[in-house]
């Protein structure tokens, strides 16, 4: 069974690489700037010092759109979460970390209405063990801890 799976995955990989080469060589899906002999460019590209977006640490702001307006408080890493030191020092609950994008962060919703907070409330209401969930928008914590 294992030789079949390895041959299957290798053939899928070869197909995808060759299909990518075909699309690049054919030029069928080139952007406007590439069709005019220039490099790839994107008019909405914002030059930032890193590839990921973070909020300023220890700040707050009101995020407004036509339909909603929410007050966001950011911790020492720029996450819309309580302080990480409260999370680390808590010994009475099982800790879970959720890594994700703006959907995981709950962008466009109040702090207590993100799916992570809803999950925490539901799981804590059904079991005797208490869980504490820390919500991280990918990139913001790794900038200071890993790099």
GIFEN-V193896 format. One record per helix or strand of 2 or more residues. SS is the DSSP state (@ for helix, = for strand). FROM is the first residue (numbers start at 1). TO is the last residue. If there is no record, write none. Layout:
[[SS | FROM | TO] [SS | FROM | TO]]
//
This chain:
[[@ | 2 | 26] [@ | 32 | 35] [= | 60 | 64] [= | 69 | 73] [@ | 84 | 89] [= | 94 | 100] [@ | 102 | 105] [@ | 111 | 113] [@ | 115 | 126] [= | 131 | 137] [@ | 140 | 145]]
//
